[in-house]
């Protein structure tokens, strides 16, 4: 463990590295952490690949509750919508599950335990929801595709195929619909983030990553990408690199932020949460 406080900088923002973060009840420890997300009240939902699948913390890091949820077999990705619906990607059950924040199941996508070649889903990885409620899923381990659903769960379109050309993927591992109405897809083994419009038309790609893992967009439109160097890269909307840091020992499988500008990293080895607590910023000079 570090003997003094650690700090990192991303662009014009300086953070204190708080690790490990989150106070579990006595006698408990994390299982294999996969990803995390933050709701509108800054509560942090940590997705584990072991049971209980979800651990919830207050903004202070105080333990709030476990979800002892029978519906989640192999949680890989998690997202929280603007209206605080929680969406979990159950990778090896080939299923997407939508909950309210109390854990009540609201909706599902796909046919559980029925993998589909070239169709939803075959070991999906991540999910993102657009402002209008459309749902985008990265179908990343069995298929090399992105699927677009209407808010009611109706499949609208799919795109992608195996390979390294524009619009092709080798493990689409994470996805985010950004403020510019673009679909950003982490193409992990191709060492890039591909950018599409909402219809799946290829726009461009951001490179200079090594096996990128996850991405998150903050309220300023800055995009944070984690990779296996390990590091976190901060990019402006046009793809300009604005800052980089190595705040996690072995990289982060997941990243999310809160409305205060803090960032949270989901680490797998060792299995823990790292919080980057914002202590100084000068965003006017970005």
RAHU-V520330 format. One record per backbone hydrogen bond with DSSP energy under -0.5 kcal/mol. NH is the residue of the N-H (numbers start at 1). CO is the residue of the C=O. Records with the same first field share a line. If there is no record, write none. Layout:
# RAHU-V520330
NH = CO  CO
This chain:
# RAHU-V520330
6 = 17
8 = 15
10 = 13
13 = 10
14 = 280
15 = 8
16 = 277
17 = 6
18 = 16  275
19 = 17
20 = 273
21 = 273
23 = 61
24 = 22
28 = 25
33 = 31
34 = 47
35 = 47
37 = 45
39 = 43
42 = 39
44 = 57
45 = 37  43
46 = 44  55
47 = 35  45
48 = 46  53
49 = 32
53 = 67
54 = 67
55 = 46
56 = 65
57 = 44
58 = 62
61 = 58
63 = 23
64 = 56
65 = 56
67 = 54
68 = 66
69 = 67
70 = 68
72 = 69
73 = 71
76 = 89
77 = 89
79 = 87
81 = 85
84 = 81
86 = 99
87 = 79
88 = 97
89 = 77
90 = 88  95
91 = 74  89
93 = 90
94 = 90  91
95 = 90
96 = 109
97 = 88
98 = 107
99 = 86
100 = 104
103 = 100
106 = 98
107 = 98
109 = 96
112 = 110
113 = 93
114 = 111
116 = 121
118 = 116
119 = 116
125 = 138
126 = 138
128 = 136
130 = 134
133 = 130
135 = 149
136 = 128
137 = 147
138 = 126
139 = 137  145
140 = 138
141 = 123
142 = 122
143 = 122
145 = 139
146 = 159
147 = 137
148 = 157
149 = 135
150 = 154
153 = 150
156 = 148
157 = 148
159 = 146
163 = 169
168 = 165
169 = 161
173 = 171  186
174 = 186
176 = 184
178 = 176  182
181 = 178
183 = 196
184 = 176  182
185 = 183  194
186 = 174
187 = 185  192
188 = 171  186
189 = 170
190 = 187
191 = 188
192 = 187
193 = 206
194 = 185
195 = 204
196 = 183
197 = 201
198 = 181
200 = 197
203 = 195
204 = 195
206 = 193
209 = 191
211 = 209
213 = 226
214 = 226
216 = 224
218 = 222
221 = 218
223 = 235
224 = 216
225 = 233
226 = 214
227 = 231
228 = 210
231 = 227
232 = 245
233 = 225
234 = 243
235 = 223
236 = 240
239 = 236
242 = 234
243 = 234
245 = 232
253 = 266
254 = 266
256 = 264
258 = 262
261 = 258
263 = 276
264 = 256
265 = 274
266 = 254
267 = 265  272
272 = 267  270
273 = 21
274 = 265
275 = 18
276 = 263
277 = 16  275
278 = 276
279 = 14
280 = 14
282 = 12
285 = 282
286 = 283
